[in-house]
Amino acid sequence: GRHMLDMATLEEIVRTDEKGRYSFDGDHARIRANQGHSVHVDVGLVEATPPDVLWHGTAERFCDSIARDGLLPMSRLHVHLSQDVPTAVRVGSRHGRPAVWRVDCRRMVEDGLRFFLSENGVWLTERVPPEYLSREDGAEKSAGRRCQA
């Protein structure tokens, strides 16, 4: 017959997922993914004012295109930003040799760009144009040159 997951098992999955990928809706009737999906789902995003600076971890080999085009969501709906450098380094390491970008969120907000906070505490924005980015290795304007893969 059909396999029913009981509520205790579901609650355990939600509670123990180390990336906090799932949450229940208000009355615990449905479970959903919080982020990272390319299909449009209501991910419970709340528009919010970010800290003055956030970070984005990626791989060295993407640096030239980032310096040129900024951060784009690619297959996702939003660009994901980290609250600190170590987290950004960890994210970037998944894709190759890590490179960390500093995002000037304060200027983005002043210029009318919007930020969202997902239920599991990840900052999201639709894109980050290159003028709000600098490399977090003292390579500020020489990003293109220092960015060889």
C-alpha atoms as a printed R data frame, in Angstrom:
    type eleno elety resid chain resno      x      y       z
1   ATOM     1    CA   GLY     A     1  0.000  0.000   0.000
2   ATOM     2    CA   ARG     A     2  0.918  3.683   0.040
3   ATOM     3    CA   HIS     A     3  3.578  4.891   2.377
4   ATOM     4    CA   MET     A     4  2.432  7.640   4.714
5   ATOM     5    CA   LEU     A     5  5.020  9.768   6.460
6   ATOM     6    CA   ASP     A     6  3.747 10.519   9.928
7   ATOM     7    CA   MET     A     7  3.835 14.044  11.364
8   ATOM     8    CA   ALA     A     8  6.626 13.238  13.818
9   ATOM     9    CA   THR     A     9  8.878 12.131  10.941
10  ATOM    10    CA   LEU     A    10  8.089 15.249   8.917
11  ATOM    11    CA   GLU     A    11  8.782 17.506  11.895
12  ATOM    12    CA   GLU     A    12 12.098 15.748  12.411
13  ATOM    13    CA   ILE     A    13 13.081 16.325   8.752
14  ATOM    14    CA   VAL     A    14 12.225 20.026   8.995
15  ATOM    15    CA   ARG     A    15 14.005 20.403  12.335
16  ATOM    16    CA   THR     A    16 17.198 18.544  11.470
17  ATOM    17    CA   ASP     A    17 17.885 19.673   7.885
18  ATOM    18    CA   GLU     A    18 21.222 21.404   8.354
19  ATOM    19    CA   LYS     A    19 20.568 24.028   5.700
20  ATOM    20    CA   GLY     A    20 17.091 24.843   7.006
21  ATOM    21    CA   ARG     A    21 15.611 24.140   3.587
22  ATOM    22    CA   TYR     A    22 12.056 23.303   4.698
23  ATOM    23    CA   SER     A    23  9.341 24.878   6.763
24  ATOM    24    CA   PHE     A    24  5.683 24.264   7.597
25  ATOM    25    CA   ASP     A    25  2.945 26.728   6.780
26  ATOM    26    CA   GLY     A    26  1.053 28.396   9.619
27  ATOM    27    CA   ASP     A    27 -1.291 25.543  10.470
28  ATOM    28    CA   HIS     A    28  1.222 22.737   9.782
29  ATOM    29    CA   ALA     A    29 -0.904 21.492   6.890
30  ATOM    30    CA   ARG     A    30  1.758 21.875   4.222
31  ATOM    31    CA   ILE     A    31  5.515 21.698   4.006
32  ATOM    32    CA   ARG     A    32  7.563 23.782   1.610
33  ATOM    33    CA   ALA     A    33 11.086 24.535   0.488
34  ATOM    34    CA   ASN     A    34 12.445 27.877   1.670
35  ATOM    35    CA   GLN     A    35 14.748 28.779  -1.209
36  ATOM    36    CA   GLY     A    36 16.913 27.691  -4.098
37  ATOM    37    CA   HIS     A    37 14.245 26.618  -6.547
38  ATOM    38    CA   SER     A    38 13.953 27.794 -10.103
39  ATOM    39    CA   VAL     A    39 10.228 27.135 -10.284
40  ATOM    40    CA   HIS     A    40  8.289 30.002  -8.800
41  ATOM    41    CA   VAL     A    41  7.038 28.975  -5.401
42  ATOM    42    CA   ASP     A    42  5.904 31.251  -2.613
43  ATOM    43    CA   VAL     A    43  8.970 30.913  -0.450
44  ATOM    44    CA   GLY     A    44  7.739 33.088   2.367
45  ATOM    45    CA   LEU     A    45 10.033 35.992   1.527
46  ATOM    46    CA   VAL     A    46  9.722 39.158   3.541
47  ATOM    47    CA   GLU     A    47 11.049 42.401   2.119
48  ATOM    48    CA   ALA     A    48 13.536 43.784   4.632
49  ATOM    49    CA   THR     A    49 16.372 46.262   5.008
50  ATOM    50    CA   PRO     A    50 19.701 44.428   4.871
51  ATOM    51    CA   PRO     A    51 22.878 45.249   6.797
52  ATOM    52    CA   ASP     A    52 25.098 47.844   5.094
53  ATOM    53    CA   VAL     A    53 27.313 45.105   3.693
54  ATOM    54    CA   LEU     A    54 26.669 41.490   2.706
55  ATOM    55    CA   TRP     A    55 28.920 38.971   0.956
56  ATOM    56    CA   HIS     A    56 28.641 36.642  -2.001
57  ATOM    57    CA   GLY     A    57 30.775 33.549  -2.367
58  ATOM    58    CA   THR     A    58 31.429 32.122  -5.800
59  ATOM    59    CA   ALA     A    59 34.226 30.470  -7.767
60  ATOM    60    CA   GLU     A    60 37.276 32.279  -9.138
61  ATOM    61    CA   ARG     A    61 36.410 31.249 -12.678
62  ATOM    62    CA   PHE     A    62 33.237 33.364 -12.643
63  ATOM    63    CA   CYS     A    63 35.008 36.577 -11.610
64  ATOM    64    CA   ASP     A    64 35.486 38.132 -15.030
65  ATOM    65    CA   SER     A    65 31.807 37.844 -15.906
66  ATOM    66    CA   ILE     A    66 30.803 39.102 -12.435
67  ATOM    67    CA   ALA     A    67 33.087 42.132 -12.776
68  ATOM    68    CA   ARG     A    68 31.396 42.820 -16.124
69  ATOM    69    CA   ASP     A    69 27.735 41.889 -15.497
70  ATOM    70    CA   GLY     A    70 27.382 41.848 -11.719
71  ATOM    71    CA   LEU     A    71 25.675 39.023  -9.848
72  ATOM    72    CA   LEU     A    72 22.770 37.458 -11.716
73  ATOM    73    CA   PRO     A    73 20.392 34.804 -10.354
74  ATOM    74    CA   MET     A    74 21.269 32.299 -13.118
75  ATOM    75    CA   SER     A    75 18.960 29.283 -12.696
76  ATOM    76    CA   ARG     A    76 17.417 30.664  -9.512
77  ATOM    77    CA   LEU     A    77 14.985 33.495  -8.897
78  ATOM    78    CA   HIS     A    78 17.341 35.497  -6.682
79  ATOM    79    CA   VAL     A    79 20.983 36.093  -5.882
80  ATOM    80    CA   HIS     A    80 21.832 34.639  -2.452
81  ATOM    81    CA   LEU     A    81 23.969 36.739  -0.111
82  ATOM    82    CA   SER     A    82 25.810 35.701   3.056
83  ATOM    83    CA   GLN     A    83 25.987 37.631   6.329
84  ATOM    84    CA   ASP     A    84 29.711 37.019   6.866
85  ATOM    85    CA   VAL     A    85 32.893 36.215   4.963
86  ATOM    86    CA   PRO     A    86 33.455 32.657   6.307
87  ATOM    87    CA   THR     A    87 29.975 31.640   5.136
88  ATOM    88    CA   ALA     A    88 30.601 33.188   1.703
89  ATOM    89    CA   VAL     A    89 33.924 31.308   1.451
90  ATOM    90    CA   ARG     A    90 32.134 28.056   2.294
91  ATOM    91    CA   VAL     A    91 29.491 28.699  -0.382
92  ATOM    92    CA   GLY     A    92 32.133 29.605  -2.976
93  ATOM    93    CA   SER     A    93 34.141 26.471  -2.196
94  ATOM    94    CA   ARG     A    94 31.275 24.318  -3.467
95  ATOM    95    CA   HIS     A    95 31.927 25.620  -6.981
96  ATOM    96    CA   GLY     A    96 35.730 25.681  -7.177
97  ATOM    97    CA   ARG     A    97 38.444 27.923  -5.785
98  ATOM    98    CA   PRO     A    98 36.445 30.416  -3.698
99  ATOM    99    CA   ALA     A    99 36.218 34.118  -4.443
100 ATOM   100    CA   VAL     A   100 34.304 36.480  -2.187
101 ATOM   101    CA   TRP     A   101 32.582 39.677  -3.270
102 ATOM   102    CA   ARG     A   102 31.595 42.519  -0.961
103 ATOM   103    CA   VAL     A   103 28.113 43.857  -1.707
104 ATOM   104    CA   ASP     A   104 27.366 47.503  -0.896
105 ATOM   105    CA   CYS     A   105 23.773 46.923   0.241
106 ATOM   106    CA   ARG     A   106 23.430 50.361   1.754
107 ATOM   107    CA   ARG     A   107 23.926 52.029  -1.639
108 ATOM   108    CA   MET     A   108 21.665 49.499  -3.314
109 ATOM   109    CA   VAL     A   109 18.857 50.338  -0.864
110 ATOM   110    CA   GLU     A   110 19.450 54.072  -1.363
111 ATOM   111    CA   ASP     A   111 19.134 53.477  -5.106
112 ATOM   112    CA   GLY     A   112 15.821 51.677  -4.694
113 ATOM   113    CA   LEU     A   113 16.897 48.032  -5.057
114 ATOM   114    CA   ARG     A   114 14.960 45.586  -2.890
115 ATOM   115    CA   PHE     A   115 16.112 42.858  -0.516
116 ATOM   116    CA   PHE     A   116 14.259 39.903   0.946
117 ATOM   117    CA   LEU     A   117 14.966 37.711   3.931
118 ATOM   118    CA   SER     A   118 13.990 34.055   3.586
119 ATOM   119    CA   GLU     A   119 12.564 32.182   6.562
120 ATOM   120    CA   ASN     A   120 15.890 30.459   7.177
121 ATOM   121    CA   GLY     A   121 17.825 33.711   7.307
122 ATOM   122    CA   VAL     A   122 19.323 33.981   3.810
123 ATOM   123    CA   TRP     A   123 19.371 37.424   2.181
124 ATOM   124    CA   LEU     A   124 18.120 37.518  -1.400
125 ATOM   125    CA   THR     A   125 17.989 40.178  -4.085
126 ATOM   126    CA   GLU     A   126 17.033 40.122  -7.743
127 ATOM   127    CA   ARG     A   127 20.504 41.041  -9.026
128 ATOM   128    CA   VAL     A   128 23.581 43.005  -7.990
129 ATOM   129    CA   PRO     A   129 24.906 45.352 -10.695
130 ATOM   130    CA   PRO     A   130 28.724 45.521 -10.849
131 ATOM   131    CA   GLU     A   131 28.939 49.058  -9.423
132 ATOM   132    CA   TYR     A   132 27.885 47.722  -5.993
133 ATOM   133    CA   LEU     A   133 30.542 45.002  -5.914
134 ATOM   134    CA   SER     A   134 34.157 44.816  -4.882
135 ATOM   135    CA   ARG     A   135 36.458 41.840  -4.423
136 ATOM   136    CA   GLU     A   136 37.113 40.977  -0.810
137 ATOM   137    CA   ASP     A   137 40.858 40.533  -1.188
138 ATOM   138    CA   GLY     A   138 41.977 44.132  -1.454
139 ATOM   139    CA   ALA     A   139 41.695 43.771  -5.227
140 ATOM   140    CA   GLU     A   140 38.928 46.376  -5.423
141 ATOM   141    CA   LYS     A   141 39.217 47.825  -8.917
142 ATOM   142    CA   SER     A   142 41.729 45.297 -10.234
143 ATOM   143    CA   ALA     A   143 39.117 42.545  -9.880
144 ATOM   144    CA   GLY     A   144 39.454 41.560 -13.525
145 ATOM   145    CA   ARG     A   145 43.212 41.244 -13.335
146 ATOM   146    CA   ARG     A   146 43.385 39.423 -10.007
147 ATOM   147    CA   CYS     A   147 40.587 37.128 -11.024
148 ATOM   148    CA   GLN     A   148 42.364 34.517 -13.075
149 ATOM   149    CA   ALA     A   149 40.987 31.024 -12.618
